[in-house]
Structures are given as C-alpha cells and as structure tokens.
Amino acid sequence: MKSAANERCLALFPEMRERFSDKELSDTDNIGTYILHEDLFMHFVAAHQSNELMMRRVAAYVEELATSDQDQIRLAEIGLLESAVSNKMLGLAPYLGAAGRQLVVERVLTRFNVDPTPWKRRRQ
C-alpha cells in the first residue's frame, strides 16, 4: 500500500529517485513511512547540507508536515528533526519555519544534549 507521505516526499524531491533504487523506495511502503523519511530522505538531506536551495526546500517540507495533522507533525518531529539534530545537520537549522523551529526547540532538543543555539537562530 502506497503511503501518501512517502508519495508527497518523492514528489517534492524527485532527485531521490536518482539516488535510491526503485526497490529501496518501494520497500519503504511495505515497512513504513518513517523508514523512507528517517533512513533514505535524511541520508539524502545530509549529502546536500551545503546546498542552500535544497535546505530551503527541506525546511519548507518540514513546515508543511509541522502544520498538518498530528501524524504528520510526529513524522516531522521524529522522522526528520530528530535525525537532523542527532546527525548535526546544522545546514537545515537557519531555514526552519515557525512551526518546524517550535518542534525542534520545544520537543526535539529536550531529548539531546546539544547546544540549542544554532537551532534557535534564524537566517538573517
């Protein structure tokens, strides 16, 4: 069964189809939405941290999820932002919108022993 969240992610980031095989991508539908987001998508994001346009696109996707229903908010929190914080993906931090920044500051950072300053700072 196709996951709507997975389909949305792949529609917004078609480059992932070039990076990962059809089998890897289809397997995530069988295993679960978090697998695509935590494992494949965040691995993809880590490889593009220095690309400002990509970080803006990822931050917009986080914001979309973070302003949706509770399932999507949890996906943003656990599937994306926890991975970003735990893997020190600071390239994403300055582009987070209000809802994404609130999630990371109020929920995610409480689980990690990291300096919260970069995650609170907005791009000037």
FENMOWO-V906837 format. One record per residue. SS is DSSP state (hx for helix, st for strand, lp for the rest). OMEGA is omega in degrees with one decimal (none if undefined). Layout:
ss=SS omega=OMEGA
ss=SS omega=OMEGA
This chain:
ss=lp omega=-179.1
ss=lp omega=177.0
ss=lp omega=178.2
ss=hx omega=179.4
ss=hx omega=177.6
ss=hx omega=179.5
ss=hx omega=179.0
ss=hx omega=179.5
ss=hx omega=-178.9
ss=hx omega=176.2
ss=hx omega=-179.7
ss=hx omega=-177.6
ss=lp omega=-177.7
ss=lp omega=177.8
ss=lp omega=179.7
ss=hx omega=178.8
ss=hx omega=175.7
ss=hx omega=-175.7
ss=hx omega=-176.2
ss=lp omega=-179.1
ss=lp omega=176.0
ss=hx omega=179.7
ss=hx omega=179.0
ss=hx omega=-178.4
ss=hx omega=-179.6
ss=hx omega=177.3
ss=hx omega=-179.0
ss=hx omega=176.3
ss=hx omega=179.4
ss=hx omega=-176.3
ss=hx omega=179.1
ss=lp omega=-177.2
ss=hx omega=-177.3
ss=hx omega=-179.8
ss=hx omega=178.2
ss=hx omega=-175.0
ss=hx omega=-177.1
ss=hx omega=-172.9
ss=hx omega=-173.9
ss=hx omega=-175.7
ss=hx omega=-177.3
ss=hx omega=172.4
ss=hx omega=176.2
ss=hx omega=-179.5
ss=hx omega=-179.1
ss=hx omega=-179.4
ss=lp omega=-177.0
ss=lp omega=-175.8
ss=lp omega=-177.6
ss=lp omega=-179.4
ss=lp omega=-175.4
ss=hx omega=179.9
ss=hx omega=179.0
ss=hx omega=180.0
ss=hx omega=175.7
ss=hx omega=178.7
ss=hx omega=179.2
ss=hx omega=179.4
ss=hx omega=177.2
ss=hx omega=177.1
ss=hx omega=176.5
ss=hx omega=-179.1
ss=hx omega=177.3
ss=hx omega=178.9
ss=hx omega=-174.8
ss=hx omega=178.7
ss=lp omega=-178.7
ss=lp omega=179.6
ss=lp omega=-174.9
ss=hx omega=178.7
ss=hx omega=179.8
ss=hx omega=176.9
ss=hx omega=178.3
ss=hx omega=177.0
ss=hx omega=176.8
ss=hx omega=-176.8
ss=hx omega=-172.8
ss=hx omega=-175.6
ss=hx omega=-175.8
ss=hx omega=-171.8
ss=hx omega=176.1
ss=hx omega=178.7
ss=hx omega=179.3
ss=hx omega=-179.6
ss=hx omega=-176.1
ss=hx omega=179.7
ss=lp omega=175.9
ss=lp omega=178.1
ss=lp omega=-175.0
ss=hx omega=176.3
ss=hx omega=179.4
ss=hx omega=-170.7
ss=hx omega=-174.5
ss=lp omega=-176.1
ss=lp omega=-179.5
ss=lp omega=175.5
ss=lp omega=-175.0
ss=hx omega=-177.5
ss=hx omega=178.1
ss=hx omega=178.8
ss=hx omega=178.8
ss=hx omega=177.5
ss=hx omega=-176.2
ss=hx omega=-177.0
ss=hx omega=-174.0
ss=hx omega=-176.2
ss=hx omega=-170.7
ss=hx omega=-176.3
ss=hx omega=178.7
ss=hx omega=-178.0
ss=hx omega=-174.1
ss=lp omega=175.6
ss=lp omega=-179.9
ss=lp omega=175.7
ss=lp omega=-178.0
ss=lp omega=-173.6
ss=hx omega=-178.4
ss=hx omega=-178.3
ss=hx omega=179.1
ss=hx omega=-175.5
ss=lp omega=176.4
ss=lp omega=176.5
ss=lp omega=-179.4
ss=lp omega=none
